[in-house]
Amino acid sequence: MQSIKLSKATQISPANKGQREFRGSYAYYMACSIPDIFSGGGYLRCYMFVSTIKSQTVTYDSPVQARLLKQQLSDFMGEARQNERKLRRFQSMELRLVGLNSLLELIEVLVHPEASCVGWDMVSLLLIDPEYEVQRMLTDEGVAEGGLPELTLVANWEQQESFYSTSLFPVLSSYRPNKHSTLFANSRRPASVALLPLVRYGRLIGSLNIGSFKRDRFVRGVRTDFLEHYAAVVAICIENGINLERLKRQGLTDTLTAINNRRFFDQRLSEEMERVERSGEPLSAMLLDVDLFKSINDTYGHQVGDEVLREVAALIRTQLRGSDVLSRYGGEEFAALLAKTGSEEAEEVAERVRQSIEARQFEVAGHEAFSVTISIGVVTLRVEPKEGNESLPTDLLIGYADKALYRAKETGRNRVVSGGEINMAAS
């Protein structure tokens, strides 16, 4: 700590050549240093106002002292302006986080911050996801397993106490392989780390982990005010991002089966059709219809019928990839989109779905166990990409799949009928 005086002084005794006098109001400030965590190391010098004393006269025996003080004040003001620029960059980063409207975008920005705002060498994010809700949200966004190596989702973070044993405050230390290796997927190890607990309402929801290749970048004992503030902002943004995704899914999720609804499917179908036209990669669609479902409702009641639909939806889901789209299309009918999947592979997936449903036994009190079957129509679309052509109608693919499903029903049910591969050019 050091105290300095900043003032707007006026010379009142020019005749005295051996000394200079300055009269005016003197503002006393305390200058202190805290670690600069944002722009590559070093320290931020902060000035805290203490008091003001008026009508003081300061006498210097030599003009040299006045020049030294003037230079010192100039240096301090230069540092203050530089710190202000750094804090503005940090504020812009915060505003960007707050303005994001997608959980996936938020995670990507957190683990890949702009180099102009911070000088961190690596960042990873751990989120506690006991109900696998975040995992499902990211899967619905098309994130495959391992697609975000900087993100770790855990149902129960058993190592929590080893990182934040005494309090939920940032932890700065040197890198320890036996302790920190699970938090950083990068092949190059950091030299020092800063672990930021993400806390909401006194509950730990995750940890933002920052690594530096500089050993003295994050050291125990220095103040962590900025890190605490940043961690609080990140935790709020993550909570808001998850809540926003929940709201989205309330309008795009079937309440009975907990899978996507027809509205969501139509949106994704349009997106996938556009992708196929650009890339030329195959897109397969399946329409699935539970056979003789009305008789189940008539025999066992609508509650049993609802349970059958929930089980069927779950069985279909287990046979699909995380990137595939499954929706309840209406009533006892389901629809699925399989991106980058050819005709033969799509037919194999459909057959696995059919077999898994046929093998499922349903038990109802007062009745013998029963099983259900499903009919599936599957078709694959390939489009020759051409620039300047109009887009294909989005109902084209579903129209062909519906014809294949109709043939499956007409030829005895409980079977897969493929409409083969449709090769077209956008027109």
Phi, psi and omega in degrees: 000143172211144180255142178225165178241128176250132181207160169258098189259156176232141180279126184245354182224071183292342182286336181278099186288333185274350180210158180236138179243139179234129181237142179159199180262130183250122177263121181270132180233151173255127179259128178221162182242136173230155185296137176272102185270358191255328191232046168095020175107186182083198184224149172265131177265123183248145180243125181245124182293135181248302183195169177233132178239126183262161173056050177252149176240125180247128183247132178245134181285345185214142175299338180298320179297322179295319180293321178296317179296317179300318179294319180297316179296322178297319178296316180299317180293325176297317177297319181298318178295321178296318179297322179297319178297320178296315181293328176293321177296319178296319179296320178296325177293318177298315181297325178294318178299316182294329184277351181288142182243022179219133179297320179297315178299319180299313181297317181296321179290323180295316184274348176230066182292156180294132181296334180288341180266322182225163179243035181281141182275331178202148179221137175227159183229130174244128177239137177274118187232073189296330181259009181058027182290314180297321179300317179293322179298315181291324177298318178295335177276002177090013180278114179284165178299127183083005181289339176236084185297338180279354181253133175237127176248128181230144178285325181210113184277094183291336182273007184306313184294331180288337179265317182236068188283324186260325182200162179267064177234159180305143180243122178248132181194173172286159182284131177239113185304317183290345183250323189252355185298329181288345183268342184235113182277346181299137182295331178272128183279141174284163177267328177219155185224154171232118181256121184250111177290135177259114190236135173227123179055041178078006183245133179285123179251353179169192181210129174262123190243123184246133179239147178227145177280354178267127184294328184263013181287312179239106184235147181296140173104342180275161183292148183235030184302313182293321179296319179297318179296315180297318179298321179295318179296315180298316181299318179295317180296319179295316178299316179295321179298317179294317179297323178295318178296324177297317179296319178301318184285339176296328178266351184237011183239138175284123186291333182283311187262348181066018172254180183294154179260183183298322180299315178297318181299316181297322178295313181291326178299317178298317180295317182292325178296318178297320180295319180297319180295329179281317190264333185080003179284151183288152174226124180251147179230144176234135167248128186235133182227126179292127184287136173051044184293327180302324180293331177294314178298318182293324185275316189249349181100161184290332178295318176294321177300319177297319179296322177299315180297321178296317180293318180298316179300318180294320180294320177297315183301322183293339181268355182255160175282163179297331181277348179286154182253124177237132181220153169277117189274337179153131180060237179261020183251139179236158179224146180220144175243129181242100182288147177054040183233124180282177186297314183295315180294321180296322179293323177296318178298316180299321180292323177296321177298312181301316182293320182294324180286319179298327183279348182283129178256130179254135181244132179230133180303131179084003181225159173286153177300145180223165178232164177234162177234169182219144175253141187226132170249131184228142181211153181235137181246132171235134182235130176283115184292129177220135181282144175086001180268157177285155182287152175286150177296139185292337182274002182299309184296315181294327178300316178291320179295324179294322177296320178294321177296320179300318178295323178297321178292318184289335184261017172122357180065178179050050179205166177251128175239126182259135174274005179074205184249128179257119180254122183219165171244139179300135183220000000 
